[in-house]
């Protein structure tokens, strides 16, 4: 590295960094970006400029990110849509290869919930009931082809049961449908939103799609799917990515700074108060997860027929 490049890295970042959020203001991705803005000044000496680019099931924002100059001054919040959208139709970029995973920030566990008044007390009882009443049970989720929809279909396939998926426009709508008796189950990626109903005894959580039990207060005793004999693990993570081709020195400096910001006690506290679990993964671990989840989701949406279902809805 020459003197000129050395000077550039030492000065980096010499101006504010743009962080693209491919969703509207107020959602979990937007909150993460804005919360990171607080320790950014402390760690970087520069601020984060949050740019919301919603629409197209996150493809508008991801197109902006993938098409940006890979100089370390444009990064973005990403999630499972990085892998899913290219599987569901033609996209301007193949995001898994056009973007470079930097770090994972948070993870939101997927849970299967039902009303406490229902006759099944655990996953095994639910599976037995569903086998005796094929097609009778409906489960709600937050949108066709979404991670909760995929999780629901993975559970059905692994258990060998027939349950009917019902898409809603968001978490609050699917929760209202469960409480109103319009569906018998929901797959949710926001356990915190269910907390008061679990505490009041209205809702029972049947299982968690994680490798380990949750540490979220009130959910510690909920068994995983694996514990109950179903090989289903999947959590909805958020991470930070950059356009492919970022110089190695700037990337190294950026990932160290991001690590300090994400592991900042105040950031962790703020995230937990909002019901999100900080689960930091560095560049190597996050790259491994990126590759593994890409393969896992491709297999899941193909084997469960979700790819065809989404395609038929687009026609």
C-alpha angles and dihedrals in degrees: 000000000000127000091260093054090044091054091048092053093046090052093045118148094035094160139022117296119233114225114196118211111195091206138064122275116279101038126112094266091051092047092052092051093049094044090052087055090070098062090034094084091047095049102031104026082229133087131238117241107211114212117188113209105172128175142069092064089295094312095112092059094040090051089054091049096045091047096048124106109271094230100118094258096097121055132153146205111250138181140167092313087077087073101028104053096060087051092052098051148321113319129185091241133023092239099198090061100027092057130059118221111229109171140338115237111181142000128211115199121226114234133186111223136184138171113278090232092066117106096241115086097180142011095272092055090048092051091049091050093047091051090053093044106036114194093006098103119076124197126198128217138169100262146334111288093009122137093257090051090051091048091052091051092046089054092048093048095045092047094043094234135134113231126161120240119220117191122215132184096249149336096285092051094051091046090052089050091053093047089047093052095243090123129024098214140023132197107215134181094197110070090170090066089058096045100098091047091050091049092048090050096243096114131041122201109220100187149345124230093220135106090238136030116270124263091207108122110259094020100067094103097050110112121229121246088248091057088055094051101265117118096217123130125160134137129186107241134186122210143163123255137177134204110279116266102044111162111263095235094052090044091053092049093046095049092050090052092046089051091055091047096048092046091047106124092227092052091049092048092049092049094049091050087056092051097256124124117222106226107172120199121180124225097278097045092042091050089052091050091045091057094042095048092046090056093041094051094044089054094044098050092045097047095044095048094242092130091059092043093053091045091052091051091053093056 
